[in-house]
Amino acid sequence: MATAAPLSLEEMLQTISAGLKQQVNKPNIFGYTPHAKQVLFHHADTKGRLYIGGNRSGKSYASVAEDVWWLTNTHPYIETPEAPIRGRVVTVDFVYGLEQIIIPLFKILTPKRFLKNGSWDESYSKQYRTLTLTNGSTCEFMSYEQDTEKFAGTSRHFVHYDEEPPLHVFNECNARLVDTNGRWWISMTPVEGLTWTFEKVYEVGKANPKRIHITEADMLDNPHITPEAAEDYLSGLDDDERKAREHGTYVQLGGLVYKQFSIERHVVPIQIPPKNWLWYVSLDHGFNNPTGVLWHAVSPENTIITFAEYYERERTLDENAAAIKAKNKAFGKEPDFYVADPAIAQRSAHSGTSIQTEYAMRGLPFALGSNNVETGVAKVQSYLRNIPGTDTPRRVITENCEAFIIEMRKLRWKTYTGKKMQFDNNPQEKIHKKDDHLCDSDRYFHTFLPDLAPAPPPPVGLAEAPVEAHGGHRPVYGGIDEVLKAMGTTDKSTGEFDWKITYGTDLSGLEYE
């Protein structure tokens, strides 16, 4: 009897994928059909896994699917512990990473039979950021922004890191896996260059794949991303960043942060934008360091002009507030949005109030931007690129913003004298912190803008996928009587304001009914 020819890799992947489709009679994630690279990730039965891929390569989707399989004890490929399972998912931040990416995916992929009364709202605690299923399994959601001691606690069966974690967070969370012989996986795009994950995860996995499995995916491994959409997103990137965002390739980053910026393309004559555009004021507060303030306007077509600056050292908060209000008056328009460094929400040990509160009491209701450097820099870079199909940049700066233009031309990545020093440093400290205050202010502003990357595709195999807003402008709020609303959120389904105060806000010193 003739021996059957061995299966090719493509045939093997097709067989595995077909096997997954046949799981519909199990209490599983209905309708999820992973693409080939996702299948390889799910099939790996190792202590650790790294899913390193380009943007939109399906890494977050596959990782959340893995989370749900573990929590529901329905994994089609590998044996997992019996329920109840204790899991942990750690994201870049709560506002974007958790609420806009991870939680929507959990809502899609978690079968209703495992939710209390089939309801997500009854199963997920917003206060404690914890999901509890009917089989007793729990999953807590955390952020790299939290203090190290927050990552202690009871043992866990798995930890999922969405995007690259700081090394101290990784070590603290993985300590929770010792008692259970638990597993961990990281899903990330290596836009930070050769960080600690290259040496301690990627190279270890390449040398010992039975210890750490490496899944490498291109953007176009996702069958729902067209070459045209990918090119629209990738065009204008320098070679290193393109390698990271298209192919998920580690590269040694260095030199200028905003290589795309040029005087010839991005600097225009002094002008005041139309008053029917959305106007923003962004703030990086300082005293010994300069206070950097920028005025921006966003057109209905989502183009940007930055048209004024304030850059002063050793000025009191009163002086800064007066200067901002004077410029607003001279322009003849109250800005629609105020956004600032989230550090201004911290209470002063001396006064008991925060800088955010002090500005609000002077009629400047600053909302808090994100201080995630990776996300902010990526957004600024995306808006420096041309409008698709044109030679016109999406963002310009008027020539009177002299200090800001100098910073944009000079801002550099932090460099280290040796490879080990780079690995040992938190990747979020990589920008050289000198003459960067207006660039910081600009990053906070960009966190309020829509993401210009291709919209995430609908889940593979699902008949319907919810339409999620991917970025977008925040609700308009005006005077001091509305400052509380600036610190909360709006329920987009009802249009009603959720009066639950978000973390990190300070209401001391405010008068309200």
C-alpha positions, 0 to 999 in steps of 0.5 A, a space after each residue: 500500500 502506497 504511503 500518502 505524501 506528506 502535507 505541505 505547509 499550506 495544506 496543513 494550515 487549511 486542514 487546521 482551519 477547517 477543523 476549527 470551523 467544525 467546532 460549531 457544536 462545542 460551546 465555542 466562539 461561534 463564527 471565528 475563522 482565523 487566517 493562517 498566521 492566527 492559526 499558527 499562534 493558536 496552535 502553539 502550546 508553549 509557556 510563552 508566545 509572541 505574536 509580532 505583526 504589522 498593523 491590522 495583521 489580526 494580532 489583537 483579535 487572535 489574542 482576545 480569541 485566545 483569552 476567551 477560549 481559556 476563560 470558557 475552557 473551549 480551546 480547540 487546539 490545546 488543553 487548558 486548565 479546567 474552569 474556573 480560570 483566572 486571567 489578566 489582560 494588560 493594555 497600553 492605556 484604559 481609554 484607547 487600548 482597553 475601551 476602544 480595542 480590547 473590550 469591543 473584541 471581548 463583547 464580540 467573541 464571548 458567547 452569551 451562554 457564559 454571560 450572566 443572563 446573557 448580558 455583558 453589562 451584568 458580567 463586566 464591572 466597569 468599576 473594577 474592570 473585571 469580567 466574571 463568567 457563569 462558569 466562575 472564570 474571571 478576567 481582570 483588565 489593567 494598564 501599563 500606566 498603573 503603578 507596579 504594586 497594582 500588578 501584584 495579587 493572586 495567581 493567574 492562569 494566563 496573562 495577555 499583553 496587548 502591545 509591548 509591556 514595560 519590563 517591570 510590568 512583564 516581570 511582575 505579572 509573570 510572577 503571578 503565573 508561577 503557582 499555576 504553571 500559567 501561560 503568557 502571550 504578547 501581541 505587538 507591533 515593534 514600533 519602538 525599535 530594539 527594545 527589551 522584548 527583542 533580546 529577552 523574548 524574540 531572540 530567546 524564542 528563535 533560539 528555543 521555539 519550545 520555550 517561546 513560540 514566535 508568530 510573525 505576520 505581515 499586514 497583508 496576511 490579513 485577507 481583509 486588508 487590500 494592497 491599496 488600503 495598506 499602501 495608503 496607510 504606509 506611504 510617506 513612512 520612512 523605511 524603518 517605520 514601514 518595516 515595523 508597521 507593514 511586516 512587524 520587523 524589529 528595526 534599530 530606530 534612531 535619529 529624528 522623530 519626525 523625519 517627514 517634517 520639512 519647512 518646504 512642505 509643512 510651513 505656511 504663511 501666517 493665517 487665521 483659520 475659519 471660525 467654523 472649523 473645530 479649534 483646539 488649545 493644547 497645553 504642556 504646563 511647566 514652570 522651571 521648564 517652559 509652558 508650551 501652548 499651541 492653537 490648532 484648527 481642524 477642517 471638516 475634511 480633517 486637515 489641520 493647521 497649527 496657527 499660534 503658540 505660547 512658549 514661556 519659562 517661569 510663568 505662574 499659572 495665573 500668567 499662563 491662563 491670562 495669556 491664553 485667554 488674551 490670545 483667544 480674545 484676539 482671535 475672536 473665538 473661544 476654542 471648542 476643545 482644551 486638552 493637556 498633559 494628564 499629569 495636571 490632574 495630580 493634586 498638589 501636596 501644598 494646595 490640595 488642588 490640581 493644576 487642572 482644577 486651577 485652570 478650570 477655575 480660571 475658565 480654561 477647562 482642560 481635558 486630559 490627553 494621553 501620554 502614551 508616547 508611541 500612540 501620540 508620535 504615530 498619530 503626529 506622523 500620520 497627519 504629516 503625510 499627504 492626503 491620499 492621491 495628492 501632494 498636499 500634506 494633511 497638516 501644516 504649521 504657520 511660520 509664526 510658530 517659530 519655537 514649535 517649528 524648531 522643536 519639530 526639526 530637532 526632536 530626536 530619539 534617545 540614544 544609548 551608549 550600548 545595546 544593554 542600556 537600551 534594553 534595560 530602559 523603558 521604551 516610553 523614555 526613548 525620546 530625548 527629553 530636551 526642548 520637547 515641550 511644544 511637541 508634547 503639547 502637540 501629541 496631547 492634541 493628536 490623541 483627540 483626533 481620528 486614527 488615520 490607519 485603515 479601519 479594522 476589518 469586520 470579524 472573519 466569519 461573523 455575519 454582522 459586526 458592530 460599527 465602532 467609531 474609530 477615533 473621532 472628536 470628543 463632545 464640545 464643552 465650553 465654560 466652567 459650568 461644564 468642566 465636570 462634563 469635560 472629565 467624564 464621558 458621553 454614552 453615544 447610544 443615548 446621547 446622555 452624559 455618564 456622570 461617573 468621574 473618570 480615573 485621575 480627575 480632581 474635583 477639589 475647588 469646584 463649585 457645582 450643584 
